[in-house]
């Protein structure tokens, strides 16, 4: 048995960070060091995100294919690029994933913490 929070940490957040790292690098021209500061992770972690080594490709694809999540990803990335807080966008993405049934196979037997 897993808790929803474990799914969030192991599957959803790495996918979100991978997408945001890609967009910060490609769309904003930020270096790995800048991205690391903006996402509050290490530079080696950013390197792994950019090389696709830290996130499940299928989950990344599912997130970017959902128009609502894609908009939230753009908003969060824009805020990160301006050194603004983007935590509300992350919370909205997680809620959207759960409420729309995206990754329902992962959440099916998960225990809710709150």
Secondary structure as GFF3:
##gff-version 3
##sequence-region A 1 114
A	DSSP	alpha_helix	4	7	.	.	.	ID=ss1
A	DSSP	pi_helix	8	12	.	.	.	ID=ss2
A	DSSP	alpha_helix	13	26	.	.	.	ID=ss3
A	DSSP	alpha_helix	32	39	.	.	.	ID=ss4
A	DSSP	alpha_helix	43	50	.	.	.	ID=ss5
A	DSSP	alpha_helix	57	65	.	.	.	ID=ss6
A	DSSP	alpha_helix	67	81	.	.	.	ID=ss7
A	DSSP	alpha_helix	87	100	.	.	.	ID=ss8
A	DSSP	alpha_helix	104	107	.	.	.	ID=ss9
###
